[in-house]
Amino acid sequence: MKTQILTKRYINGLWIILILLMIPLYRVIGQDRTADINIEFHEDDEIKLITATIMETFGDSLGAPVPDLDVYFYVERTFNPLPIGDIFNTTDEEGKVTIEFPADLPGDSLGNVNLIVKIQESDEFADAEISRVINWGVPLEMDDRDSRRSLWAAGANAPIPLMILVNSLILIVWSIIIYMVYELYKISKM
Amino acid sequence: MSEVLTKIESIDLPDKSLKEIQDDLIWHIPVRTRTFKLWMIFLIIILLIGTFAYYRQLRYGLIVTAMRDYTSWGIYISNFVFYVALSLVGSLVSSILRLSNAKWATPLNRISEMVAVAAIICASIIIVVDMGRPDRFMYLFLYGRIQSPIVWDVIIIATYLVISFLLLYIPLLPDIALLRDRLKNIPRWQQKFYRIIALNWRHKPEQYKSIKKISGILMIMVIPVAFAIHTITSWLFATTWRPGWDSTNLGPYFVSGAFMLGCAGIIIAMYFIQKYLKLKEYITQKHFDNMGKLLVLLSLVYLYFNINEYLGPSFKMVGVEGEHITELFTGSYAPMYWFVQIIGLILPILILLFRRMRTPFPMLIISLLVIVGAWLKRFLIVIPSLQHPYLPIQDVDESYMHYIPTWEEWAINSANVAGVLLIITILIKLFPAIPVWEVAEEKGLKKH
């Protein structure tokens, strides 16, 4: 019996895979427009607002505002960036979207946070990103308990009275032991 | 305590010449009896089985033991605490009794020092056996935190080991010189060994003066070090947040238990040494009688601390602490707990109150009960507490909830016990079990 490698079912499968691969390719090719992100910060009665304005760009020149575009806001953290705002933050007719900055977000020791605003995975616009440092975070008081001298700190940070006590005891007892060994040496020479 | 001890009068030694006393106390050294050989073979076989079990532990890791995340200290640590406790007997007899002017205990000095040295050596060994990575032992010194009681314990054990050795060795010097000069029918290596370790001892008055001076310093110094070693061992537990260990009573509780156990240990050693070395004239009925009284006194002190240790928590029965107490009083550890308290503690006190019971054989049996009770007590201190953590693990494996030691653990522990007996046997075989020169001096046969 003749072996048939390229069966009809197999060829159909290959077509499906090819079409599935084309979808993300189409999405990337489809993102042929570019946009500029501009951020403004407003502080009003302890409410902190961030407004991002999205304008279409043509080379170096700015075009019209971009409405109905999802914009993503993040604050940089130690590991992954933390999303802030609503789940979807969509621009209005003027290409603007405003979100409230959380009041309790820790910053660095001075309260600085790095805000990142992104256009990502849009059907029409290429990914874009902008970041700004703003002094809106809660200043972080560094927990220096580990670096203070204590019973639970690292060996290098042992309490000084404990070190003096333990080392003195060791020194006293072992000095007596060494003295006794010396006496034994003297006995052997008598 | 010292008042009680000083009232116990000095014991008459046999009316013999110096040479006769010397002969009585060293006759056994060149002799190799059949019993001795069989005893040594028996101990070596146990040691070899233990060595094989330890090889398996090194090869496959601590998984060959029954220790898991909950019971992370098993019978190795029970044995460790037991031996540290036993080693305190050196300071009890050689130092506390001597400083209390209890001259009757002179013949027991060396036995207690030998037991102490053997116990502390084996305590040091078993603690290394308990380590998953013994090759990293030196890290304790290189990277240890001075705040950790484990580091204090390592330091104090090393110190006590050296002090115990000196406490045995220094008063032994005149007797080693005696063996060097008197024993001619022994192998050459043994003659050479005595010659080297005798440190050129010539029985000169200034040499005697010198060893008396350093023995005096040692006698005083060993007391705080002995208290420290067992108190720090108790702090290994007291500073760990577990039910049953969270107690301010633990230091004196451990120390008093150690003295009781050590006293029983000496009585057992006295019995066999008196019997096999034919020393009935030196270790007399009076010695057994006095040691019996001492055991009662020490047991009463330990009973007092036991009541303190259990009354408070059992009255309150708070949370996990209550679970732990219930487990001991009526749970799966109850038979062991009540054996320890009744057979191993209360019964010996009651029996030893009778003079007729303070004779060698009944005292041997009672001391064996005390020793068994004392070992089980260390088991009860270590294991049930670990099985009731304050922060239990979710969906914990069933095997974590119980601890039944594996054959490897029993074999290694038995080898450790055999190790203590082997060291004591070798020391007794090499040196007089009773200090010849001190006995002679006490009889006024030799003035230095």
Chai-1 contact restraints between the chains, C-beta under 6 A:
chainA,res_idxA,chainB,res_idxB,connection_type,confidence,min_distance_angstrom,max_distance_angstrom,comment,restraint_id
A,L151,B,Q147,contact,1.0,0.0,6.0,A-B,restraint_1
A,G155,B,R145,contact,1.0,0.0,6.0,A-B,restraint_2
A,A158,B,I146,contact,1.0,0.0,6.0,A-B,restraint_3
A,A158,B,Q147,contact,1.0,0.0,6.0,A-B,restraint_4
A,M163,B,I146,contact,1.0,0.0,6.0,A-B,restraint_5
A,V166,B,I146,contact,1.0,0.0,6.0,A-B,restraint_6
A,V173,B,T159,contact,1.0,0.0,6.0,A-B,restraint_7
A,I176,B,M221,contact,1.0,0.0,6.0,A-B,restraint_8
A,I177,B,V162,contact,1.0,0.0,6.0,A-B,restraint_9
A,M180,B,L166,contact,1.0,0.0,6.0,A-B,restraint_10
A,M180,B,I214,contact,1.0,0.0,6.0,A-B,restraint_11
A,E183,B,S210,contact,1.0,0.0,6.0,A-B,restraint_12
A,E183,B,I214,contact,1.0,0.0,6.0,A-B,restraint_13
A,I187,B,L199,contact,1.0,0.0,6.0,A-B,restraint_14
A,I187,B,Q207,contact,1.0,0.0,6.0,A-B,restraint_15
A,I187,B,S210,contact,1.0,0.0,6.0,A-B,restraint_16
A,S188,B,L199,contact,1.0,0.0,6.0,A-B,restraint_17
A,S188,B,N200,contact,1.0,0.0,6.0,A-B,restraint_18
A,M190,B,K204,contact,1.0,0.0,6.0,A-B,restraint_19
A,M190,B,E206,contact,1.0,0.0,6.0,A-B,restraint_20
A,M190,B,Q207,contact,1.0,0.0,6.0,A-B,restraint_21
